[in-house]
Amino acid sequence: MSRILDIHYRRPTYSLMFFTCKLHNFSGNYVHFKKQREPKSSLQAFRSEMGLDHMMERCLLSHKVKEEDGNVYDTLPHVRYLREFQMDELIGKVVIVRFDSNVLLVEKQDQQAKLFDSAVLTIKYLHEAGAKVILVSSWSMKTNSKLLSADSVSAYLSSILQLSVVPMKSFLGYEQPTMENSPTQSIFLLENLFQVKEDVANCSRFSEQLCAGVDIFINDAFSQSHKVLASTVGVTSFCYASVAGFQFEESLVQLKNAFGTKRNPYIAMVGGGNLIEKAAAVRYLVSSADGLVFVGNMAFQIMHALGLPVPRKLVEIGAFTKATGIIQYANSRNIPILFPNDFWCVNVNDRLKEPKLVPVHDILEGWSPVALGPNSLDEITTLLTTSKKVVWIGPVKFDSSVQDSNGTSILVKLLRKLSQRSCDVTVVGNMACKALRGESEVFSSCNIIENASVVWEFLKGRKLPGLVALDRGYPYTIDWHTIYDDPTRPLLVDIGSGNGLFLFGMARKRKDMNFLGLEMNGKLVKRCMEAVHQSSLNNGYFIETNATSTFRSIVSGYPGELVIASIQCPNPDFNKPEHRWKMVQRSLIEAIKDRLSSNGKVFLQSDIEAVALRMKRQFLKYGNEEFTIDHQEEWLRENPFGVQSDWEQHVLRRGVPMYRLMLSKSVNLFVHSCSVLHLNLHPQTSLPRRHESSSPNFQPLSINRNKDFVLETHLCKLLST
């Protein structure tokens, strides 16, 4: 292998010895190297830079990639797992499972594999818990040529599950599946999603129809988590809980084992091409590994950036800058980057000719590299032999039509030996994994991740849509006592809090209440929290989250009572007038209804009447008849709180009307009569009464008041300000 940063291969040690290069000092095809005496341990530097000590708990996965501009990406949120559901919580629930056909339905199935066992366990666990299970997935000829129709798939699943799986006709006109005439103990299989364009388009209407009548969504298709699909992302808006199944969880564990373990020397072996698209991922590997080995077309981009001769057809247009940045970053960390120094090449015009072995700098025009040469394989072997951790991602491939079978076989045998020596070996990608299946010992001892697309997206620092969409049970219990001075105070939650102007105004005005903002925009939340700390506010707080899926899990742990939930001026979706605001969905409305205290209030407003009308209809539809409109007029003329959001101020300055609505959670007649009595006794008071108020104006009534009455007092007085 040609070496950008050389290594003393012939003297094995417990850590790599580094040389560094001066990138600006070369002429022609030659690079001058400068020795650096006492290199810093790259793994220690990476630990301190990236905070890997916080990544070791099972399934609590989050890595941070620091780019040169200082941005930090949290790509793996903490999700809720099926194992966290007690079986008695699943009894009688309708559960839809998005399973991975590449795990359960592949033609050459390894039924001893961990992912297969986990996928089967998900379905059996739900069935044994007494849930009604609906299975849905996408499959094609590539998955299994023998399993194409829903009937054949259901028969196959019945055989491996040892349970009855009944095919159901669905999707035609978005018809809701019917289960009335099916056996009560059956598991149901929906039609194939493969040719359903609405799934790929993440159609909201299709998502809603897909899970009509469904209570819980289980995502067990981790290999699809890099895509935005109706069956993995859209459905989460219409179920009250969306969680990860056992196979999904096992895949996250594999990802942690691949990139969260701390063993060195750690070498990353990178195959394939398209450096432009994968540059951010390669940079992450440079930041974490003790060395990189390129065994695919990306090697030519590195060579080109160094000024080495590369055939024009092998150079990616626009990749020069990316490759140069990777080289400079590796140089700054004193880690080696290796690329092949010889290839087997074939004549492009006459592939029947015998392949030629040529050095890297002497590839002739009209000839194309198809395989690694013996010298390159020898040097890879020498480097990897002393490694304690190896990650291989991407195929050993230089020609679109030819796989380097010989080089792949040699590397597979090498990895088998390394795994037997307690080296952590991870193989990513379909081609590499297929090669491993021929080596049973390797296959059983290596960490296998077949879908490389998900891993590339993860390494780029991008959020995985299928993962982010799941209901996140927070990784740590929220310590409300550190957030608020008194976490037993009544709580107002503003969903979509924006820049926090409304909550800051309310928190300053109402010291006897706590205020929580839930906002998806991380930058806004960061600014709001900086303002909270600067002002020493002790009754206001903000969380970056998707409230549609997390509202229930966050608010359920609050020690006090949720008395008001507000949704103000949500962004309209003008491209889909019938679904203008995706946040106000059934799952969120049901969560608000369940967590809201008796006599609690919901405040809704928008400057777009259609949006306000839709929110009103959704709350009345999914509120299970527990919400009633709190006023006789169609819309409230004034803001009942006396505190306006920034957008509300902007709208009113333009002379445009606001459409406001206040809903009340229904209460029993006794409580309602008590509240009326209290309002008659205190018509002028503008402050809400508390159990133990220090206000000199507080005069407790001489009747035995229950908690509902006290909460009604709070709400009536708050809304009278």
DRENLUMZA-224690 format. One line per field, with one value per residue (C-alpha): x, y, z. Coordinates in Angstrom, 3 decimals, padded with zeros to 6 digits. Example, Ala and Ser with C-alpha at 12.3 -4.5 7.8 and 13.67 -1.06 7.14 Angstrom:
REM residues 2
px [012.300:013.670]
py [-004.500:-001.060]
pz [007.800:007.140]
END
This chain:
REM residues 721
px [000.000:001.168:001.386:000.441:001.542:004.017:004.098:006.820:004.995:007.860:008.046:004.647:003.702:000.581:000.089:000.774:003.874:003.090:004.836:003.276:003.592:003.858:001.101:002.375:005.868:005.720:006.465:005.121:004.156:006.343:005.421:008.067:007.520:008.565:008.911:007.067:008.601:006.077:002.645:-000.391:-002.557:-005.210:-007.754:-007.260:-007.661:-010.799:-012.236:-011.826:-013.005:-016.060:-017.083:-017.223:-017.412:-021.109:-021.897:-021.454:-024.897:-026.880:-029.101:-028.463:-026.684:-025.581:-022.370:-021.310:-019.347:-017.468:-016.990:-014.578:-017.382:-018.131:-021.553:-022.503:-024.924:-026.824:-027.848:-029.231:-032.028:-033.192:-036.247:-038.811:-038.435:-041.001:-039.255:-040.302:-043.971:-045.425:-047.525:-050.645:-050.327:-050.713:-053.803:-056.510:-054.448:-054.307:-050.627:-049.160:-045.617:-043.458:-041.166:-037.971:-038.454:-034.671:-034.510:-037.596:-038.170:-034.751:-034.253:-031.108:-032.307:-030.031:-032.568:-029.837:-028.917:-029.591:-031.639:-033.867:-034.473:-035.225:-037.659:-039.558:-039.531:-041.203:-044.226:-044.494:-044.161:-047.079:-049.196:-048.585:-049.423:-052.901:-052.476:-054.078:-051.082:-051.047:-047.874:-046.828:-043.681:-042.266:-040.754:-039.778:-038.056:-034.724:-035.941:-037.218:-038.303:-040.497:-042.413:-044.255:-047.942:-049.360:-050.718:-047.264:-045.682:-048.386:-047.907:-044.145:-044.517:-046.987:-044.359:-041.527:-043.707:-045.732:-048.745:-051.622:-050.899:-053.903:-053.455:-055.666:-056.712:-055.936:-054.614:-057.098:-058.668:-057.111:-059.680:-059.412:-058.545:-061.377:-060.616:-064.093:-064.377:-060.852:-059.890:-059.428:-055.948:-054.663:-051.889:-052.803:-050.607:-051.334:-050.618:-047.115:-045.993:-043.431:-045.496:-047.505:-046.268:-048.060:-045.700:-042.576:-044.219:-045.075:-048.670:-050.471:-053.846:-052.356:-050.582:-053.834:-055.746:-052.917:-053.221:-056.931:-058.043:-054.433:-053.236:-049.491:-046.931:-043.870:-040.962:-038.893:-037.299:-034.067:-032.714:-035.379:-034.699:-032.760:-035.898:-039.023:-041.859:-045.512:-045.110:-042.224:-042.568:-046.061:-047.890:-046.316:-048.605:-051.705:-050.830:-050.717:-047.370:-044.624:-041.785:-038.845:-039.191:-036.586:-034.954:-034.738:-033.168:-030.673:-029.625:-028.975:-026.812:-024.836:-024.287:-023.045:-020.715:-019.306:-018.662:-018.979:-016.389:-012.932:-010.108:-006.936:-005.266:-008.570:-008.447:-011.339:-011.336:-013.420:-014.655:-016.932:-017.016:-018.906:-016.616:-018.553:-021.645:-019.749:-017.089:-018.683:-018.824:-015.165:-014.258:-015.988:-013.965:-010.801:-011.801:-012.256:-009.921:-006.163:-005.853:-007.846:-007.452:-009.180:-010.055:-012.466:-012.781:-012.436:-008.734:-008.360:-009.799:-007.190:-004.463:-005.715:-005.707:-002.048:-001.110:-000.574:-001.477:-005.031:-006.953:-009.473:-012.437:-011.680:-011.772:-015.022:-015.819:-015.871:-014.223:-010.810:-011.689:-013.332:-010.336:-007.911:-009.878:-009.802:-006.040:-005.442:-007.684:-005.854:-002.538:-003.659:-004.469:-001.283:-003.095:-002.192:-004.268:-003.391:-004.414:-003.479:-000.113:-000.922:-003.995:-005.165:-006.470:-008.462:-008.726:-011.991:-012.422:-011.487:-012.282:-011.397:-007.700:-005.762:-005.713:-002.465:-000.809:000.241:001.501:-000.827:001.010:001.101:-002.536:-002.781:-005.524:-008.131:-007.413:-009.545:-008.618:-010.827:-008.984:-006.348:-002.830:-000.809:001.420:-001.600:-003.176:000.085:000.350:-003.301:-002.684:000.400:-001.450:-004.565:-002.636:-001.694:-005.161:-007.557:-010.580:-011.477:-014.510:-014.956:-017.605:-018.194:-017.182:-013.717:-014.768:-013.249:-015.397:-019.179:-019.582:-016.831:-016.420:-012.894:-013.724:-010.117:-009.286:-012.552:-011.817:-008.351:-009.729:-012.489:-009.949:-007.843:-010.812:-011.590:-008.110:-008.371:-011.720:-010.223:-007.556:-010.176:-010.099:-013.425:-014.483:-017.449:-018.501:-020.976:-022.706:-024.435:-021.473:-019.059:-021.652:-022.358:-018.651:-018.668:-021.487:-019.032:-016.949:-019.205:-016.744:-016.457:-020.177:-020.830:-018.157:-018.269:-020.594:-022.682:-024.627:-025.991:-027.535:-024.674:-026.966:-028.165:-024.589:-023.360:-026.167:-025.283:-021.601:-022.483:-024.109:-027.570:-030.688:-032.371:-036.043:-037.379:-035.562:-036.418:-040.112:-040.355:-041.803:-038.817:-038.834:-036.145:-032.813:-032.667:-035.494:-036.189:-035.270:-038.102:-036.749:-033.655:-035.785:-038.354:-038.202:-041.508:-042.452:-045.837:-047.169:-049.775:-048.113:-048.801:-047.243:-046.868:-046.515:-044.419:-043.094:-040.972:-038.758:-040.489:-041.891:-045.280:-043.810:-041.340:-044.174:-046.365:-043.547:-042.817:-046.508:-047.469:-044.890:-047.309:-047.249:-044.625:-044.259:-042.780:-042.085:-041.787:-040.140:-038.536:-036.178:-032.998:-031.540:-034.607:-034.551:-030.864:-031.523:-034.477:-032.459:-029.639:-032.224:-033.582:-030.137:-029.260:-032.501:-032.364:-035.937:-037.055:-040.516:-039.804:-038.058:-037.725:-037.105:-036.099:-038.466:-041.230:-044.201:-046.419:-044.595:-043.064:-045.739:-047.082:-043.708:-042.501:-045.586:-046.421:-043.435:-044.331:-045.120:-047.806:-050.907:-051.060:-053.753:-053.302:-051.930:-051.596:-050.950:-050.475:-050.069:-048.787:-047.120:-049.683:-048.821:-050.115:-049.123:-051.716:-054.704:-056.629:-053.809:-052.482:-050.807:-049.299:-048.486:-052.106:-052.763:-054.757:-051.776:-051.024:-054.664:-055.173:-051.975:-053.132:-056.561:-055.065:-052.516:-054.667:-056.156:-059.883:-061.173:-057.989:-057.956:-056.665:-055.950:-055.777:-055.195:-054.079:-054.136:-055.440:-059.059:-058.769:-055.954:-057.914:-061.003:-059.027:-057.500:-060.972:-062.449:-059.548:-059.795:-063.552:-063.199:-060.384:-061.146:-063.589:-066.297:-064.271:-063.579:-066.202:-065.940:-065.594:-067.360:-070.549:-069.042:-067.354:-063.931:-062.522:-062.004:-059.181:-056.255:-057.487:-053.975:-053.110:-049.717:-049.090:-046.648:-044.340:-046.339:-049.591:-048.157:-046.988:-050.439:-052.322:-050.004:-051.020:-054.669:-055.346:-057.714:-056.670:-058.894:-058.844:-060.528:-060.596:-061.582:-062.375:-061.983:-065.401:-065.971:-068.656:-071.630:-070.491:-067.148:-068.776:-071.205:-068.330:-066.444:-069.479:-069.839:-066.183:-066.466:-069.419:-067.438:-064.388:-065.481:-062.659:-059.643:-057.261:-054.811:-055.421:-055.637:-053.288:-053.387:-050.787:-050.722:-048.714:-050.850:-052.421:-055.653:-056.063:-059.114:-059.857:-063.493:-065.199:-066.202:-064.254:-062.631:-061.249:-058.374:-060.635:-062.167:-058.754:-057.625:-060.836:-060.055:-056.621:-057.967:-060.868:-058.665:-055.890:-058.264:-059.855:-056.591]
py [000.000:003.542:005.500:009.058:008.647:005.840:003.228:000.901:-002.306:-004.656:-003.849:-004.743:-002.633:-002.002:001.380:002.722:004.834:007.836:009.902:013.069:014.700:018.267:018.360:021.540:020.203:017.746:017.723:015.387:012.029:012.180:013.194:014.231:012.995:014.576:012.496:013.594:012.259:011.808:011.518:011.965:008.894:009.387:007.331:009.351:012.554:011.187:010.183:013.631:015.346:013.223:012.166:008.411:007.656:008.536:006.013:002.682:001.955:-000.448:001.284:004.775:005.694:009.172:010.243:013.769:014.800:018.060:019.748:022.582:025.116:023.823:022.308:019.269:016.598:014.256:011.589:008.868:010.007:007.898:005.911:003.891:000.122:-002.648:-004.341:-001.365:-002.250:-004.578:-007.313:-006.140:-002.798:-004.635:-006.694:-005.940:-003.292:-003.192:-003.095:-002.615:-003.936:-002.678:-005.700:-005.983:-008.293:-008.462:-010.184:-012.414:-013.161:-013.444:-016.547:-017.771:-017.361:-017.862:-018.649:-018.685:-015.037:-012.596:-010.243:-013.082:-014.247:-010.681:-010.094:-013.291:-012.401:-009.032:-010.667:-013.499:-011.142:-009.039:-012.078:-013.708:-010.424:-010.545:-007.779:-007.953:-007.859:-006.463:-007.001:-004.774:-004.613:-004.244:-007.116:-007.889:-010.441:-009.353:-010.266:-013.716:-014.909:-017.589:-015.190:-012.554:-012.650:-011.899:-015.464:-017.015:-014.657:-015.321:-019.073:-018.698:-016.483:-018.976:-021.699:-019.782:-018.239:-021.392:-019.090:-018.415:-015.475:-014.356:-012.241:-009.169:-007.214:-003.546:-000.340:-000.329:003.085:003.128:000.693:-000.015:-003.688:-005.776:-008.301:-009.193:-012.440:-013.639:-015.967:-014.077:-015.489:-014.745:-012.403:-010.320:-009.481:-006.463:-006.325:-005.720:-002.074:-002.470:-000.857:001.490:004.936:006.588:004.792:006.222:009.660:009.502:010.401:011.660:010.320:006.897:006.903:007.684:004.981:002.485:002.663:003.418:001.842:001.067:001.903:001.229:001.293:-000.966:-000.190:-003.329:-002.319:-000.562:-000.995:001.471:004.086:006.335:006.750:008.843:006.366:006.444:003.010:004.091:007.868:008.985:006.420:007.713:010.751:008.588:006.151:007.040:005.257:004.476:002.278:000.176:-003.591:-006.124:-006.392:-002.607:-002.438:-005.173:-003.200:-000.153:-002.314:-003.423:000.199:000.933:-002.057:-000.888:002.763:003.092:000.610:001.805:-000.455:000.548:000.322:000.814:000.647:001.571:-000.091:001.901:000.495:001.711:005.106:008.412:010.356:013.579:012.157:010.280:012.848:013.768:010.092:009.558:012.600:011.006:007.831:009.943:011.565:008.207:005.660:005.175:004.615:004.387:001.910:002.638:-000.472:001.040:003.917:006.492:005.628:007.302:010.557:010.555:009.859:012.632:015.125:014.233:014.924:011.288:010.212:008.850:007.951:010.656:008.278:007.263:010.832:012.073:015.593:017.872:015.372:017.074:019.548:016.858:014.556:017.352:018.181:014.543:014.348:017.535:016.347:013.002:014.863:017.034:013.876:012.062:009.009:007.016:006.843:003.929:003.277:000.466:000.468:-002.206:-003.499:-006.236:-004.418:-005.491:-004.021:-002.126:-002.883:-006.558:-008.066:-011.535:-010.666:-011.803:-009.246:-007.363:-006.566:-002.910:-000.441:002.313:005.025:003.083:002.326:002.629:004.410:001.897:-000.351:-000.464:-001.735:-004.601:-006.084:-005.360:-006.482:-008.868:-006.128:-004.117:-007.148:-007.960:-004.476:-004.454:-007.780:-006.421:-003.362:-005.179:-007.963:-005.666:-004.112:-004.612:-003.244:-003.282:-001.777:-002.710:-000.683:-000.836:-003.420:-004.158:-002.928:-000.740:-001.615:-001.289:-004.742:-006.671:-007.544:-008.229:-011.762:-012.786:-009.729:-010.070:-013.729:-012.910:-010.161:-012.454:-015.094:-012.415:-011.144:-014.686:-014.993:-011.569:-012.359:-015.523:-013.319:-011.213:-008.412:-006.551:-006.990:-005.194:-005.702:-003.309:-003.746:-006.491:-007.537:-007.854:-009.689:-012.159:-012.950:-013.592:-016.128:-018.497:-018.381:-019.665:-018.882:-015.251:-014.902:-016.055:-013.938:-010.681:-007.747:-007.757:-004.754:-005.543:-002.185:000.199:003.117:003.527:003.443:005.991:008.362:007.851:008.528:011.706:012.999:013.070:012.209:008.962:009.806:006.379:006.590:010.190:009.531:007.013:007.929:008.989:007.994:010.305:008.585:010.060:010.743:014.471:015.991:018.493:019.739:021.112:022.701:024.424:025.785:024.091:021.309:020.801:024.069:023.906:023.523:025.233:023.551:025.565:023.189:024.745:027.476:029.175:031.919:031.670:035.208:033.988:031.710:034.303:036.812:034.300:033.128:036.690:037.392:034.183:033.207:030.675:028.483:026.622:026.929:024.432:025.017:022.097:023.091:021.143:023.935:023.292:026.730:028.445:026.172:026.915:030.658:030.314:028.301:030.846:033.514:031.341:031.027:034.685:035.843:033.198:032.233:029.460:028.701:028.434:025.760:024.608:021.188:020.435:017.700:016.602:017.005:014.926:011.817:012.840:014.893:011.924:010.635:014.082:015.353:012.027:012.437:015.943:015.910:018.602:018.981:019.921:022.614:024.236:023.126:025.721:025.477:028.876:029.781:026.450:026.629:025.861:023.370:025.132:022.207:020.006:022.180:019.249:018.570:022.021:021.205:017.809:018.395:018.406:014.730:012.124:010.865:014.331:015.143:011.867:012.443:015.941:014.593:011.819:014.014:017.138:017.527:017.626:021.071:021.603:023.946:023.796:027.110:027.094:030.012:030.753:033.652:031.231:030.296:026.938:025.909:026.948:025.113:021.955:022.052:022.582:019.642:017.352:018.036:017.523:014.371:012.652:014.080:011.245:013.830:015.140:018.545:021.281:024.818:027.251:030.235:031.018:033.071:031.194:032.733:034.592:038.271:038.807:036.734:035.422:035.439:039.030:037.856:037.604:035.534:037.263:036.019:037.119:040.621:040.603:039.579:042.145:044.942:044.130:044.391:040.721:038.836:035.983:032.934:031.859:028.979:027.771:024.183:022.759:019.207:018.149:017.958:016.492:018.583:018.866:020.348:022.680:023.995:024.548:026.560:028.747:029.336:030.305:032.753:034.437:034.783:036.301:038.272:040.812:038.633:038.170:035.734:031.984:030.425:027.676:025.135:026.966:030.483:033.090:035.868:038.070:038.159:034.400:033.386:029.662:028.676:026.987:023.990:020.810:021.478:018.661:018.855:019.383:022.442:023.952:023.400:024.988:027.981:028.290:028.139:030.505:033.141:032.695:033.209:036.246:038.237]
pz [000.000:-000.707:002.497:003.131:006.732:007.191:009.974:011.308:010.345:011.079:014.793:016.304:019.311:021.336:019.678:016.223:015.644:013.497:010.879:009.530:006.131:004.882:002.267:000.657:000.041:-002.841:-006.523:-009.140:-007.634:-004.573:-001.055:001.476:005.028:008.275:011.421:014.566:017.744:020.529:019.034:021.245:021.690:019.039:020.946:024.122:022.143:020.561:023.929:025.365:022.186:021.542:025.062:024.424:028.142:027.978:025.235:026.944:028.360:026.214:023.670:025.059:021.863:020.920:019.217:018.487:015.438:015.698:012.362:011.741:012.128:015.625:014.912:016.967:015.750:018.038:015.557:017.778:020.078:022.969:022.048:023.915:023.606:023.514:026.436:028.559:028.016:030.611:029.079:030.913:029.079:025.768:026.524:023.983:022.187:018.393:017.448:013.976:013.428:010.568:010.212:008.167:005.196:004.766:008.143:008.130:004.445:002.752:000.600:002.358:005.908:008.881:011.568:014.206:013.666:016.485:014.320:013.140:016.701:017.804:014.923:015.774:019.480:018.792:017.174:019.691:022.655:021.430:020.630:024.017:025.744:024.245:021.678:018.251:015.903:012.339:010.286:007.396:005.249:001.753:-000.238:-003.829:-006.055:-004.595:-001.124:-001.995:-005.431:-003.815:-001.579:-003.584:-002.693:000.745:000.820:000.368:002.885:005.477:005.046:005.487:008.560:010.047:009.705:011.375:014.098:014.735:014.849:012.474:010.150:008.090:004.914:004.654:001.584:002.016:000.428:-002.464:-002.000:001.474:002.777:006.477:007.082:008.472:011.185:012.403:010.431:011.260:014.126:017.375:017.994:014.497:013.471:010.412:007.404:005.233:001.531:000.193:000.415:-002.364:-005.115:-002.906:-003.917:-000.995:001.389:-000.268:-000.430:003.291:002.404:005.509:004.390:003.702:007.093:008.870:007.016:007.506:011.276:011.596:014.854:015.850:019.362:019.234:016.404:016.644:014.319:013.800:010.481:011.411:007.876:006.680:009.342:006.927:004.775:005.286:004.777:005.700:007.301:009.550:010.011:009.029:011.162:014.375:014.249:014.505:017.314:020.990:021.369:018.846:020.050:018.865:018.641:019.756:016.325:016.009:019.457:018.601:015.520:017.679:019.925:016.876:015.935:019.440:019.370:016.036:016.863:020.635:021.868:022.874:021.723:019.946:017.553:015.700:011.900:009.602:006.178:003.672:000.357:-002.386:-004.033:-004.073:-001.764:-002.331:-000.672:002.059:002.942:006.288:007.249:006.329:008.429:011.399:010.860:010.731:014.030:015.761:014.160:014.494:010.758:007.516:004.676:001.351:-000.670:-003.198:-005.636:-002.862:-002.890:-006.288:-004.934:-002.154:-004.686:-006.952:-004.072:-003.432:-007.035:-007.978:-011.534:-011.745:-014.926:-015.679:-015.676:-012.069:-010.723:-009.192:-010.312:-007.288:-004.911:-004.851:-002.089:000.036:-000.291:000.555:003.692:004.801:004.269:006.246:009.081:009.254:009.221:012.142:014.138:013.092:011.745:008.608:005.450:003.189:-000.417:-002.861:-004.585:-007.168:-008.995:-011.290:-014.367:-017.415:-020.880:-021.072:-024.780:-024.541:-021.162:-022.430:-022.239:-019.209:-016.348:-015.835:-012.524:-012.614:-009.991:-008.886:-010.808:-014.082:-014.946:-018.732:-020.607:-021.697:-018.715:-015.587:-012.090:-010.914:-007.939:-005.319:-006.128:-003.916:-002.488:-001.418:000.264:002.037:003.505:004.579:006.308:008.061:009.325:010.490:012.221:015.113:015.398:018.299:016.471:012.762:011.039:007.379:005.538:001.791:-000.847:-002.211:-005.628:-008.353:-011.360:-011.359:-012.887:-011.089:-007.413:-006.130:-005.021:-004.444:-002.344:-000.440:000.314:001.627:003.860:005.174:006.167:007.837:009.814:010.945:012.422:014.034:015.631:017.103:018.699:020.521:017.956:017.670:014.042:012.467:008.862:007.223:003.859:001.879:-000.261:002.630:004.717:001.905:001.773:005.506:005.257:003.635:006.817:009.593:012.352:011.237:010.810:014.357:016.013:014.017:014.478:011.280:009.922:006.474:005.569:004.869:003.948:007.531:008.835:006.279:007.294:010.959:010.337:008.444:011.606:010.047:011.977:010.994:010.257:011.213:014.532:015.368:014.690:017.526:020.884:022.959:026.607:027.923:028.741:032.195:034.601:034.464:037.810:038.112:041.435:039.689:036.965:039.174:042.714:043.449:040.981:042.668:041.276:038.488:035.076:031.748:028.693:025.491:022.545:019.788:022.070:019.373:020.769:024.156:024.333:025.579:028.233:029.506:029.870:031.698:033.966:035.093:035.599:037.386:039.997:041.491:038.365:036.337:032.569:030.112:026.414:023.977:020.699:017.808:016.722:018.687:018.049:019.512:022.555:023.106:023.034:025.380:027.887:027.769:028.619:031.436:032.997:032.521:034.140:036.918:036.041:038.378:037.007:033.267:031.203:027.556:025.994:022.413:021.314:018.973:021.298:019.030:020.184:023.522:025.273:027.221:028.395:029.482:031.301:032.970:035.290:036.466:040.235:040.027:037.876:034.207:034.166:030.746:027.376:024.629:020.889:019.286:015.637:014.295:010.902:008.188:005.468:002.365:000.149:001.849:002.747:004.177:006.643:007.366:010.625:011.191:014.870:016.051:015.514:017.359:019.376:020.763:021.490:023.353:025.337:026.336:027.310:029.440:031.252:031.677:035.156:035.786:034.834:032.794:029.798:026.230:024.491:020.692:018.358:014.805:012.380:009.716:010.271:008.481:010.809:013.895:012.639:012.027:015.524:016.988:015.076:015.918:019.662:019.664:017.542:019.443:022.878:023.570:024.349:027.283:025.724:025.546:024.185:027.083:025.503:023.585:020.779:017.939:018.591:021.590:020.806:023.274:024.482:027.879:029.353:028.538:027.252:023.525:021.524:019.051:016.062:017.637:018.079:014.469:013.222:015.309:014.166:010.594:011.570:010.854:013.204:015.468:015.794:019.455:021.205:024.808:025.577:029.001:030.113:031.396:035.191:037.383:038.491:042.117:041.175:038.668:041.311:043.739:041.129:040.486:044.232:044.469:041.583:043.311:046.532:044.862:041.796:041.855:042.564:039.656:041.258:041.474:044.955:046.062:048.850:050.871:049.493:051.324:049.845:052.568:050.501:050.682:052.699:052.675:052.330:055.237:053.100:052.574:049.176:047.053:044.599:041.595:043.252:043.981:040.379:039.113:041.314:039.718:036.219:036.680:038.305:035.748:032.841:034.496:034.348]
END
